[in-house]
Amino acid sequence: MEAVARLRNCPMSARKMRLVVDNIRGKKVDEALNLLRFTKKEASEWLEKVVLAAIANWENKNGLIAGADDHDLFIKTAFVDDGRMLKRFRPAPHGRAHRIRKRTNHVTIIVENRVPFAGEENIGKATAATNEEE
């Protein structure tokens, strides 16, 4: 079972955000949160909130069945896309203007559990059996 959390229009360039996202991709959630807490980049503050939101989404999706601590959550997918760009002008010498691009990005984090639920193994076997019968 997996859950998704997205951060849209974060006011930072995607290139800066990717430096931090590359560090947490594929790691356990606890390890990723520790890395983000002790990273000095601004992107780590934004990403910590997104990872916590993904964990909360996973718990909410499962209802009262299980907590995140029991099922060994890890970051399955993490990627950063470019967002919209605000274009501004700054005065330059000789009456000219230079363009300033204020970049934004979109972050997507997907968490999944490694320890399956008690009913998940049976559901997978039942689905495979029905596919074989067809």
C-alpha positions, -999 to +999 in steps of 0.1 A: +000+000+000+014+034-010+005+070-003+014+102-022+022+137-010+028+167-033+042+202-027+032+225-055+047+259-065+075+259-039+095+291-043+129+276-050+146+263-081+142+227-089+179+222-092+185+232-056+156+210-044+169+180-064+202+181-044+184+172-012+157+149-028+185+127-042+198+121-007+165+107+007+153+086-023+149+049-014+157+054+023+135+044+053+112+072+065+130+075+099+164+078+082+151+103+057+136+125+084+169+124+103+188+134+072+164+163+065+166+176+101+203+179+100+208+192+065+216+229+063+198+236+030+165+254+029+151+226+007+153+202+036+127+222+056+102+220+028+109+183+022+105+174+058+070+187+058+062+168+026+076+135+040+055+140+072+024+146+050+031+114+030+033+094+063+000+110+075-016+102+042-005+066+044-019+063+079-051+079+069-055+057+039-052+026+061-076+039+087-072+025+122-057-008+110-020+001+115+005+028+124+035+037+103+060+025+129+049-011+126+052-015+088+087-002+079+078+027+055+103+038+029+104+064+002+095+045-029+096+075-053+107+111-049+111+135-078+111+173-085+096+190-115+099+226-126+070+248-117+059+280-133+084+309-136+076+344-125+093+369-148+104+402-135+126+430-148+154+448-130+168+481-142+202+479-159+227+505-170+220+527-201+183+525-197+181+488-203+163+461-183+175+426-174+150+398-169+149+380-136+133+345-135+119+336-101+117+298-104+093+274-086+091+236-084+067+207-077+078+179-054+062+145-053+069+119-026+055+084-026+059+062+005+052+025+007+054-002+033+078-031+032+060-052+058+027-063+043-006-063+062-020-096+074-047-096+047-024-083+018-008-117+011-041-133+007-054-105-015-024-109-038-028-147-041-065-144-047-059-118-075-033-141-091-056-171-089-085-152-106-061-140-133-050-176-140-086-188-142-095-162-169 
